[in-house]
Amino acid sequence: MDKTKILIIEDEEAIADLLAYGLGREGFETRTAANGADGLREVRQFQPDLLVLDWMLPDRSGLDICKQVTAQYNLPILMLTARSDITDKILGLEVGADDYITKPFDLREVVVRIRTILRRLAQAQALPVAEDAGPSVISFRNIVISPEERLVTKDGATVELTPKEFDLLMALLGARGKIFTRAELLQSVWGYDFPGDMRTVDTHIQRLRKKLDAAEWITTVFGIGYKIEKRTD
Ligand code: CA
C-alpha cells in the first residue's frame, strides 16, 4: 500500500522540519512548502492525502488557502495556529478545516489528530458502500448523489459543495425524518466537540439550502436542530 502523503505548508523552517521528521518517522510520506504559492502548487503536484496548514504565511493567509483548497479538492486540513484567538479557529472550521492545533504543540498530539482525521475520512468513505452494495447512487427529490465520487447534481447539473457541506448532507440523508441536534451534526461531521461553534452548523446548513434550493426540505426544528423531510409522495 502506498504511504499516506502529508503536505506541510509552514514558513517557519524549524517547525516544518520538526513536523516532516516526526510524521516521516510515523510512516507518512511528507513534503513541505514555505509559502502559500508553493503550497498550492504542491497540492496539485504532490497530491497529498492531508494538508497541515499554517495560518500565518508570508504571501497569503491560511484562510485563503483553506478556502481555495476545499473548493477544489476533497482534502482534509489540519490548521496550525499561533494565535489563541477563538475567532480564527471558528473561521477555519467554517471554511473547511477539519481540525486545528495551537502552537506550540506536542508532536504526538499532531500525530493523534492526523490519525483521527484520516480514520474519520476512511469511515465516511466506507459507509455508503457498505450500506448499499448496488449502484452507490442516492437519489432524493431532484438531487442525485454519488457518494464515492462525492458528486452532487441538482436537476442534472453539478452542484459544487465543500467537503463539509457534502458530509453534512450525507449525515442528514443518512436518517431522513430524524431530527439531528446541532451537537450531533458537529460530532458526526466535524468529529469532535468544539465549544461555542454551533454557528458553524447553521452557516453550513444555510449554504446547503441555498445551493440545493432546499429551503423546503432541509428544515429547522426550532430549538432543537435540523432534519430532512421525508418525501411524502
Ligand atoms: Ca507562520
Residues whose N, C-alpha, C, O or C-beta is under 5 A from the ligand:
A	BS01	CA	D11 E12 D54 M56 L57
